[in-house]
């Protein structure tokens, strides 16, 4: 991520077509982002979940591996 960039954090649960924005944050001077975001309440055990971080201008987007929600 670029340094000092405002970003949105999104999540996609299961086979939803789009990511839902769940938080906003800002990277530090070196582009590092350290933020904790909760798993949305509607997520259920066994579902797959994917997170995305994207600069608000849309130029950089990072997508996590798909994870399975555990018990």
PyMOL commands that set and color helices and strands:
alter all, ss='L'
color gray80, all
select strands_A, chain A and resi 6-13+20-26+48-55+61-63+67-68
alter strands_A, ss='S'
color yellow, strands_A
deselect
rebuild
show_as cartoon
